[in-house]
Amino acid sequence: MTKRAGAGTGRVPGLEQDRFERAALRYLAGHDRTETQMAAYLSRLGAPPSRIREFLDQLRSRGYLNDRAYALRWAQDRLTRRPMGPARLEAELEAKGFPSAAIADTIQTVYKESSPRDLAKRVLRQRERSGQRLTAARKAGLLRQSGFEEDLIEELLGGDGDR
């Protein structure tokens, strides 16, 4: 009778790799992840750096990880639910761990689709629809908080702020 590899050691060859792969796929099953998030997750599980790099390459080649596509989908959804200016969106993308190249591409793309001016007007309309009467100062503060540039705020509110 031939002895199987790993017999008597209590360990099946390749089990560690399978464990990391299964865990990573479960982690992805819930929702999209960035490469940074996936690498950190695998590292917390104890995967060696070489295995993490190898697995990230595999996930990328299979189309399971794509930071640029994920950033774009996330930003478009975010702007639909909560309009904001480029500065605020950039900060939120950074906080989610997207790489700077993906952030730059995303900002450029989404603000071609929806101008900051139109989004700023949506912010004001949404707030006014909620029944709040906003002063010019409050409108300006709201737009600043939402990440819009001063030039745009001044253009929209003008000198009297009644627009």
N, C-alpha and C positions, 0 to 999 in steps of 0.2 A: 504494500500500500504506500502510495506517495504522500509525503507530508506536504500540506498546503502552506503557502507562504503566510507567515504571520501566525501559524498554528502554535498554540502553547504560549503565545505572548499576551493573549487576551486582547489583541488589537487586530483589526482587519485593515489590510493595506488600503490607503486612500480614504479611510473613514473621516479623518480630519478635514480633508478637502471637501468631501461630501457634506459634512456638517456646516462648514462655512458657506458653501454654495446654497444649501437649503435655507439657511438663516437669511442670507442676502436676498434670495428670491421671495421669502416671506415678507421681508422688510420692504421690498418693492411692491408687493401685492396690494398694500394699503393705498398707496398713492406714489406719484413721481418723487424721486429723490435726486439731489445733486450728487456729483461725483465726490465732493467733499463730505457730504453727509454719509454716503455709502462707505467711504474709506474710514471715517471715524467710527462708524458702527462696527465694521469688521475688525478694526483695531481694538475696540472695547471687548470684542469676543475673543481676542487673543490671536487673531490671524497674523502670520508673519508678513512683514512689509512686501516681500517678493510675491507672496500669494495674493495680497491685496492688489498690487499692480497688475498681476496676471489676470485676476478676476475682473477688475475694472475694464481692462482691454477686451475681455470676452463680452462683458455686458454692453460695452460701447459698440462692438462689431455686430452684436445681435440686435441692436437698436433699443435696448432696454434702458440705457443711460444716454441722454443727450441734453447737456446743460443748456445749450442755446434754444432748442425747441421747447424745453420745459420752462425756461425763463420767459419766453414769448407767450406761451399759453397762460402761464401764471399771471403775467402782467396784463394781458388782455382781459382776463377774467376779473382781475382786481380793479381795473379801470371801469369795467362795466358796472361793478357793484359800488365802487367808491371812486369817483373821479378825483384826480390829483395831478399836481404838476410834476415835471421831470425830477426836480430835486428830491421830492418825497418818495417817488417811485424808485429812484436810484437807491436811496437809503434803505427802503424795504427789501429790494433785491439783494443788496449787500448783506443785510441782516439774515436773509435766508441762506447765504453762503454761495451765491452764484459767483463764478469767476468774472473778473473785470471785463474781459472781452465779450462774454455773453451779455453782461449788463449794458455795455455800450451799444451792441447790436440791437438789443431789445428796445432801449430808449429811442434809438433812431427810428426803428420800425414802427413802434406804437404811436409815436407822435407825428408820423406821416399819415397814419390812419385816422387819428383824432387829434386835432390841433389843441395845444394848450389853452388857446383862447376859448374854444368851444367847451372844453372840459371845465374851465373856470366858470363860465356862464352856468353850466350844469350844477356846479357846487352851490352857486348862489340861488338858483331856482329851487333846488332840493330843499335848502334851508328855509327859503321863503314859503314853500308849499307846506312845510311843517307848522306854519302858523307864526313863526318868529318874525318880528319886525326888526330888521337889522339897520343900524346906523352905518354911515360910511366907514367909520373907524372899525366897527365890528366886521363889516364885509372885508375890509383890508386885512384885518387880523386873521380872519377865517381863510382867506386866500393864501396868506403867508404860511399859515400852519399847514395848509394843503400842498405846499411846495411850489407855488407859482412865483415867478420872478417879479421884482418890483416894477419894472417897465410895463409889464402886462397888467398888473394891478392898477397902476396909475392910468393906463389907457382905458381900462374897463370902467373905472370909477370916476374918472375925470376930476375936475376941480370940485364939483359939488357932491359927488358920490351918490347921486340919485338914480343912476342907471341900473 
